Amino acid sequence: MLEKLFKLKEHGSSARTEIIAGITTFLTMAYIIFVNPAMLSDTGMDRGAVFVATCLAAAIGCFIMGFYANYPVALAPGMGLNAFFAYVVVGDMGYSWEVALGAVFLSGCCFVFLSLFRIREWIINSIPQALRTGIAAGIGLFLALIALKNAGIVVGNPNTLVTLGDLTSLHALLASVGFFAIIALVHYRVKGGIMYAVLGVTFLGWVFGDVTYGGIVSMPPSIAPTFLALDIAGAFNIAMISVVFAFLFVDLFDTSGTLIAVADKAKLLDEKGNLPRLNRALLADSGASISGALLGTSTTTSYIESVSGVAEGGRTGLTAVIVGILFLLCLFFAPLAGMVPAYATAGALFYVAILMMSGLTRIDWHDITEAAPVVVVTLLMPLTFSIAHGIAIGFIAYAVIKLITGKAMTVSSSVWVLAILFAVKFALHF
């Protein structure tokens, strides 16, 4: 049956290899079951329900990717977009989490449309690499700022906006221990190192009396508080257009980049460097986002951590299916996830920020017309505390800089259209 479903021999793999690859991938991304509920609960969402939604959305995404697209790519609620959901759309813009879920649902539907009608390739190819890199790096800095805030290392200041917090506080010290532990574990290639560090800091928090023990295993919490609670009508507000676009835009590039990177590592690309069954993989991703919104979590996307499973020999969708099964088993560890404090996940957020900023090495820093827009995008995201604003201002900056330097003809029509629309948005304050 496995051979018929996943064509193991054709891909030079075996069931044993795929199972090991699936376990490896799961261990490298399992931190999300602790991080996502902690972040989304800041919006007022029920933490237990979000935990269940996170596990179910990840499992559904992995099963669709495994059975339908047959790729060793695992999915789960995406880092960066969950922060945008919690701290910008709900926290800063003031929308309810129900409306935010509606925006996630609409972005997923748009993704399906783009995938079915093959518009994705046109969008990807027309957006300059500099902007794509800047957006990824900006999200990284955004996550880093949230990590430092959660740890109490960076705090607000009425005179300087932000300043250094109390580095001797328990939260700051334990968050720092967690970050250094992650770096060491990753350096020594310890599988599941991020998850172990998060759990280790939580244990230390319990030792020092800052975390209350709530048990390890139980029946899954009720998903009722978030299930089908999304407000799609509220997300149709004209002011939410940029939010829906941000969810869609970031997921689109994250997914495309991850799929190509994982497929290249697994030697699954064809002779032209293209990914066979790409539309199936994209539909798996967008379908997972729609399912996640219905269940009660932010955008679900493909995880670059899937590379770790590929490195262990994973070549087929069976790897993703194994990851999905393990996420379902995690449903019974809700008490453990509920004990994890925000400062315990700060190190994981900061580590992800490092990974997302690594792409800056690909920028041509000698070309000021390429470098300047990247810096604009990268800095404006954390400083405006908004992924959507960072993307919008980045597009405007890119178009203006190319125009005033006589390079307007090198800018694609899609960039001009988006830059003009974003400029109108800011001018009309919606």
C-alpha positions in Angstrom: 0.0 0.0 0.0 2.8 2.4 0.9 4.6 1.7 -2.3 1.4 2.4 -4.3 0.7 5.6 -2.5 4.2 7.1 -2.3 6.2 5.3 -4.9 9.1 4.6 -2.4 11.3 2.5 -4.7 11.0 5.0 -7.6 12.4 7.7 -5.3 15.1 5.4 -3.9 13.6 5.3 -0.4 12.1 2.9 2.0 9.4 3.0 4.7 12.0 2.9 7.5 13.9 5.8 6.0 10.8 7.9 5.6 9.7 7.2 9.2 13.1 8.3 10.5 12.9 11.4 8.3 9.4 12.2 9.5 10.5 12.0 13.2 13.5 14.2 12.5 11.4 16.8 10.8 8.9 16.8 13.6 11.5 17.3 16.3 13.0 20.3 14.5 9.6 22.1 14.2 7.7 20.8 17.3 8.4 24.0 19.1 5.5 25.5 17.3 3.0 23.6 19.5 4.4 25.7 22.4 5.0 29.0 20.6 1.8 29.4 18.7 -0.7 29.0 21.5 1.4 31.3 23.7 1.4 34.0 21.0 -2.2 33.8 19.9 -3.5 33.6 23.5 -2.3 37.2 23.8 -5.2 38.1 21.6 -7.7 36.7 24.0 -8.1 33.4 22.2 -8.5 30.3 24.4 -5.0 28.8 24.7 -6.2 25.2 24.9 -8.3 25.6 21.8 -5.4 27.2 19.9 -3.2 24.4 20.9 -5.7 21.9 19.5 -6.1 24.0 16.3 -2.3 24.2 15.9 -1.9 20.4 16.0 -4.9 19.7 13.8 -4.0 22.4 11.2 -0.5 21.1 11.0 -1.7 17.5 10.7 -4.2 18.3 8.0 -1.5 20.3 6.0 1.0 17.4 6.3 -1.6 14.8 5.2 -2.6 16.8 2.2 1.0 17.5 1.2 1.9 13.8 1.8 -1.1 12.1 0.1 -1.9 14.6 -2.6 1.4 16.2 -3.6 3.7 13.4 -2.4 6.5 15.7 -1.1 8.5 15.4 2.1 7.4 18.9 3.2 5.7 19.4 6.6 3.4 22.3 7.4 2.3 24.1 10.5 1.2 27.6 11.5 3.9 29.9 10.3 6.3 32.0 12.4 6.1 35.7 11.7 2.5 35.5 10.4 1.3 34.4 13.9 3.1 37.4 15.4 1.6 39.7 12.7 -1.8 38.2 13.6 -1.5 38.6 17.3 0.4 41.8 17.8 -0.4 43.9 14.7 -3.9 42.9 13.4 -5.4 42.4 16.8 -3.0 44.2 19.2 -2.2 47.3 17.2 -4.9 47.7 14.6 -7.6 46.7 17.1 -9.5 44.1 15.2 -11.0 41.1 16.9 -9.2 37.8 16.6 -12.4 36.5 14.8 -11.9 39.1 12.1 -8.2 38.3 11.9 -9.1 34.6 11.3 -11.5 35.8 8.6 -8.6 37.6 6.9 -6.5 34.4 7.1 -9.4 32.5 5.5 -9.7 35.0 2.7 -5.9 34.9 2.0 -6.1 31.1 1.8 -8.9 31.4 -0.7 -6.9 33.9 -2.8 -3.9 31.5 -2.6 -6.1 28.7 -4.0 -7.2 31.0 -6.8 -3.7 31.9 -7.7 -2.6 28.3 -7.7 -5.5 27.0 -9.8 -5.1 29.7 -12.5 -1.2 29.6 -12.4 -1.0 33.3 -11.6 1.6 32.5 -8.9 4.4 32.1 -11.3 3.7 35.6 -12.8 3.7 37.2 -9.3 6.8 35.4 -8.2 8.8 36.3 -11.3 7.7 39.9 -11.4 8.6 40.8 -7.8 12.3 41.7 -7.5 14.6 39.4 -5.4 15.7 42.4 -3.3 12.2 43.0 -2.1 11.6 39.3 -1.4 14.8 39.1 0.6 14.1 42.3 2.5 10.6 41.1 3.5 12.1 37.9 4.9 14.7 39.8 6.8 12.2 42.3 8.1 10.0 39.6 9.5 13.1 38.2 11.2 13.8 41.5 12.9 10.1 41.7 13.8 10.3 38.3 15.5 13.6 39.3 17.3 11.9 42.4 18.7 9.0 40.3 20.0 11.4 37.9 21.5 13.3 40.6 23.3 10.1 42.2 24.5 8.8 38.8 25.8 12.0 38.3 27.7 12.0 41.7 29.3 15.3 42.5 27.7 13.9 45.4 25.7 11.2 47.6 27.3 9.3 50.7 26.4 10.6 54.1 27.3 8.6 57.4 26.8 11.8 59.3 25.9 13.6 56.9 23.7 10.8 54.6 22.6 12.7 51.5 23.8 15.5 50.9 26.2 17.3 48.0 27.9 15.3 46.2 30.5 16.6 44.5 33.7 19.0 41.9 32.6 19.2 40.5 36.1 15.5 39.6 36.2 14.5 36.0 36.2 12.7 36.2 32.8 15.6 37.9 31.1 18.1 35.4 32.5 16.1 32.3 31.6 15.3 33.6 28.1 19.1 34.2 27.6 19.9 30.7 28.8 17.3 29.3 26.4 18.8 31.2 23.5 22.3 30.1 24.2 21.2 26.5 24.7 19.5 26.6 21.2 22.6 27.9 19.5 24.7 25.2 21.2 22.3 22.4 20.4 21.9 23.5 16.8 25.7 23.8 16.4 26.1 20.3 17.6 23.2 19.1 15.3 21.1 17.8 18.1 17.7 16.9 16.6 14.9 18.6 18.4 17.3 21.1 20.1 14.9 24.0 19.9 12.1 22.0 21.6 14.4 20.7 24.3 15.6 24.2 25.1 12.0 25.5 25.4 11.1 22.7 27.7 14.4 23.1 29.6 13.7 26.8 30.3 10.1 25.9 31.3 11.5 23.4 33.8 13.9 26.0 35.2 10.9 28.4 35.5 9.1 25.7 37.6 12.2 25.1 39.7 12.4 28.9 40.6 8.7 29.0 41.3 7.7 31.1 38.3 5.8 28.3 36.5 2.9 26.3 38.0 3.0 22.6 37.3 -0.2 21.6 35.5 0.6 18.1 34.4 2.0 16.5 31.3 -0.7 14.4 29.6 -4.5 14.7 29.4 -7.3 14.4 27.0 -7.2 17.2 24.4 -8.9 20.5 25.4 -12.1 21.6 23.7 -11.6 23.4 20.3 -15.1 24.9 20.6 -13.9 28.4 21.6 -12.2 28.9 18.2 -13.8 26.4 15.9 -15.7 28.2 13.1 -15.4 31.4 15.1 -13.9 33.4 12.2 -15.7 36.6 11.1 -15.4 36.6 7.3 -17.8 39.5 6.8 -15.7 41.6 9.1 -12.6 40.8 7.1 -14.2 42.3 4.0 -13.7 45.8 5.5 -11.7 47.9 3.0 -9.1 48.7 5.7 -8.4 44.9 5.9 -7.2 44.7 2.3 -3.6 45.3 3.2 -3.8 42.7 6.0 -5.2 40.0 3.7 -2.6 41.0 1.2 0.2 40.7 3.8 -1.0 37.2 4.9 -1.2 36.1 1.2 2.0 37.8 0.1 4.2 36.4 2.9 2.7 32.9 2.7 3.2 32.9 -1.1 6.9 33.6 -1.0 7.5 31.6 2.1 5.9 28.6 0.6 7.5 28.9 -2.9 11.0 29.4 -1.4 10.6 26.5 1.0 9.3 24.1 -1.6 12.1 24.9 -4.0 14.7 24.7 -1.2 13.5 21.3 0.1 13.0 19.9 -3.4 16.5 21.0 -4.4 18.0 19.3 -1.3 16.0 16.1 -2.1 17.0 16.3 -5.8 13.4 16.4 -6.8 13.6 19.2 -9.3 13.4 18.4 -13.0 16.2 19.1 -15.5 14.9 22.7 -15.9 15.0 23.4 -12.2 11.2 23.2 -11.9 9.2 21.4 -9.3 6.9 18.7 -10.7 3.4 18.8 -9.2 4.0 22.3 -7.9 0.3 23.3 -8.1 -0.5 20.3 -5.9 2.0 21.4 -3.3 0.6 25.0 -3.4 -2.9 23.7 -3.1 -1.9 21.7 -0.1 -0.4 24.8 1.5 -3.5 27.0 0.8 -5.9 24.3 1.8 -4.0 24.0 5.2 -4.4 27.8 5.7 -8.1 27.6 5.1 -8.5 24.6 7.4 -6.4 26.4 10.1 -8.6 29.5 9.9 -11.7 27.4 10.3 -10.2 25.5 13.3 -8.8 28.7 14.9 -5.2 29.4 14.1 -3.1 31.8 12.0 -1.8 31.0 8.5 -0.5 27.5 8.1 2.5 27.2 5.8 5.4 24.9 4.6 8.3 24.7 7.0 11.9 25.0 5.9 12.7 22.6 8.8 11.6 19.9 6.4 15.2 20.0 5.1 16.3 18.2 8.2 14.1 15.2 7.3 15.3 15.3 3.7 18.9 15.2 5.0 17.9 11.9 6.8 16.7 10.4 3.4 13.1 11.6 3.2 12.0 11.7 -0.4 8.3 11.1 -0.5 5.0 12.3 1.1 5.3 9.5 3.7 7.7 11.7 5.6 5.0 14.5 5.8 2.4 11.9 6.8 4.6 10.7 9.7 4.9 14.4 10.8 1.1 14.7 10.7 0.6 11.6 12.8 3.1 12.9 15.4 1.2 16.3 15.6 -2.0 14.3 16.3 -0.3 12.5 19.1 0.7 15.9 20.6 -2.9 16.6 21.2 -2.6 14.7 24.5 0.2 17.0 25.8 -1.9 20.1 26.2 -1.0 20.6 29.9 2.7 20.7 29.1 2.1 23.2 26.3 0.0 25.3 28.7 2.8 25.7 31.2 5.3 27.2 28.7 5.8 30.9 29.5 6.5 33.6 26.9 10.1 34.0 27.9 10.7 30.2 27.3 9.9 30.7 23.7 11.9 33.9 23.3 15.0 32.0 22.4 13.3 30.1 19.7 11.9 33.3 18.2 15.3 34.9 18.2 16.8 31.8 16.5 14.2 31.9 13.8 15.0 35.6 13.3 18.6 34.7 12.6 17.6 32.2 10.0 15.3 34.6 8.3 18.0 37.4 8.1 20.6 35.1 6.5 19.3 35.9 3.0 20.7 39.4 3.2 24.0 38.0 2.0 22.4 37.7 -1.5 21.9 41.4 -1.8 24.1 43.4 -4.1 25.2 46.0 -1.6 27.2 47.8 -4.3 24.0 48.8 -6.1 22.4 51.4 -4.0 19.1 51.2 -5.9 18.8 47.5 -4.8 20.3 47.9 -1.3 18.2 50.9 -0.2 14.8 49.4 -0.6 16.0 46.3 1.3 17.0 48.4 4.3 13.7 50.3 4.1 11.7 47.1 4.3 13.9 45.4 6.8 13.8 48.3 9.3 10.3 49.5 8.8 8.7 46.2 9.7 9.9 46.1 13.3 9.9 49.9 13.8 6.3 50.2 12.6 5.5 46.9 14.3 3.7 45.9 11.2 4.6 43.4 8.4 1.9 45.0 6.2 3.3 48.5 6.5 6.8 47.3 5.9 5.8 45.5 2.7 3.8 48.5 1.5 6.5 51.1 2.2 9.1 48.8 0.7 7.2 48.6 -2.6 6.8 52.4 -2.7 10.5 53.0 -1.9 11.6 50.5 -4.6 9.5 52.2 -7.3 10.5 55.7 -6.3 14.2 54.9 -6.1 14.2 53.2 -9.5 12.3 56.2 -11.0 14.6 58.9 -9.7 17.7 57.0 -10.7 16.6 56.5 -14.3 15.9 52.8 -13.9 12.1 52.9 -14.1 12.1 50.6 -17.2 13.6 47.8 -15.1 10.6 47.8 -12.7 7.9 45.2 -13.6 4.3 46.4 -14.1 3.1 44.5 -11.1 5.5 46.4 -8.8 4.3 49.7 -10.2 0.6 48.7 -9.7 1.2 47.6 -6.1 3.4 50.7 -5.3 0.6 53.0 -6.6 -2.1 51.1 -4.7 -0.1 51.3 -1.5 0.6 55.0 -1.9 -3.2 55.6 -2.4 -3.8 53.5 0.7 -1.6 55.7 2.8 -2.8 59.0 1.2 -6.5 58.1 1.9 -5.7 56.6 5.4 -7.4 53.2 5.0 
